[in-house]
Amino acid sequence: MKDYASFTDNELMQFIVNKESSAFSELYDRYSQMLINYFYKMLWQDEEKAEDFMQDMFAKIIEKPKQYDTSRNFKTWLFSSANNM
């Protein structure tokens, strides 16, 4: 079994493309709270909406992981995508 905590975000996205759910869990653990905090500030401090938007963002990653351009920094891509929501 792989220790996904030791992989980079880019490597995790490659695993997600290959349908490795444990890689998704690691990425979720790394970024879910950061995204909630980001959306909370952007959505007039509405915690429920922030959580909904965070879940929508991760749903997009699950549904279309190939949309991520591996030549870009994952965190930059993630927050750019979040900003576009």
C-alpha positions as CSV (number, residue, x, y, z in Angstrom):
1,M,0.0,0.0,0.0
2,K,1.3,3.5,-0.9
3,D,1.9,6.2,1.6
4,Y,0.2,9.0,-0.3
5,A,1.3,11.6,2.3
6,S,4.8,11.4,0.8
7,F,3.7,12.3,-2.8
8,T,3.5,15.7,-4.3
9,D,0.1,17.3,-5.3
10,N,1.0,16.7,-9.0
11,E,1.7,13.1,-8.3
12,L,-1.5,12.7,-6.4
13,M,-3.5,14.1,-9.3
14,Q,-1.9,11.5,-11.6
15,F,-3.0,8.8,-9.2
16,I,-6.5,10.3,-9.2
17,V,-6.6,10.2,-13.0
18,N,-5.9,6.5,-12.5
19,K,-8.8,6.2,-10.1
20,E,-6.8,5.7,-6.9
21,S,-9.3,6.9,-4.3
22,S,-6.7,7.0,-1.5
23,A,-4.8,9.7,-3.4
24,F,-8.0,11.7,-3.5
25,S,-8.4,11.4,0.2
26,E,-4.9,12.7,0.8
27,L,-5.5,15.7,-1.5
28,Y,-8.8,16.3,0.3
29,D,-7.1,16.2,3.7
30,R,-4.5,18.7,2.5
31,Y,-6.8,21.3,1.0
32,S,-10.4,21.0,2.2
33,Q,-9.9,23.3,5.2
34,M,-8.0,25.8,3.2
35,L,-10.8,25.9,0.6
36,I,-13.5,26.3,3.3
37,N,-11.5,29.2,4.7
38,Y,-11.1,30.7,1.2
39,F,-14.8,30.4,0.3
40,Y,-15.9,31.6,3.8
41,K,-14.1,34.9,3.2
42,M,-15.4,35.1,-0.4
43,L,-19.0,34.3,0.4
44,W,-19.7,36.9,3.1
45,Q,-18.8,34.5,5.9
46,D,-21.5,32.0,5.1
47,E,-20.1,28.8,6.5
48,E,-22.7,26.5,4.9
49,K,-22.1,28.0,1.5
50,A,-18.4,27.7,2.0
51,E,-18.7,24.0,2.7
52,D,-20.9,23.5,-0.3
53,F,-18.5,25.3,-2.6
54,M,-15.6,23.3,-1.2
55,Q,-17.5,20.0,-1.9
56,D,-18.4,21.2,-5.4
57,M,-14.7,21.9,-6.1
58,F,-13.7,18.4,-5.0
59,A,-16.5,16.9,-7.0
60,K,-15.1,18.6,-10.1
61,I,-11.7,17.1,-9.3
62,I,-13.3,13.6,-9.0
63,E,-15.4,14.0,-12.2
64,K,-12.8,15.6,-14.5
65,P,-9.3,15.1,-13.1
66,K,-7.8,15.4,-16.5
67,Q,-8.7,19.1,-16.6
68,Y,-5.7,19.7,-14.3
69,D,-2.7,20.8,-16.3
70,T,0.2,19.0,-14.7
71,S,2.6,21.7,-15.9
72,R,1.0,24.2,-13.4
73,N,1.4,24.3,-9.7
74,F,-1.6,22.4,-8.2
75,K,-2.3,24.9,-5.4
76,T,-2.3,27.8,-7.8
77,W,-4.6,25.9,-10.2
78,L,-6.9,24.8,-7.4
79,F,-7.4,28.4,-6.0
80,S,-7.7,29.8,-9.5
81,S,-10.5,27.3,-10.2
82,A,-12.1,28.1,-6.8
83,N,-12.0,31.8,-7.7
84,N,-13.7,31.2,-11.0
85,M,-16.6,29.5,-9.2
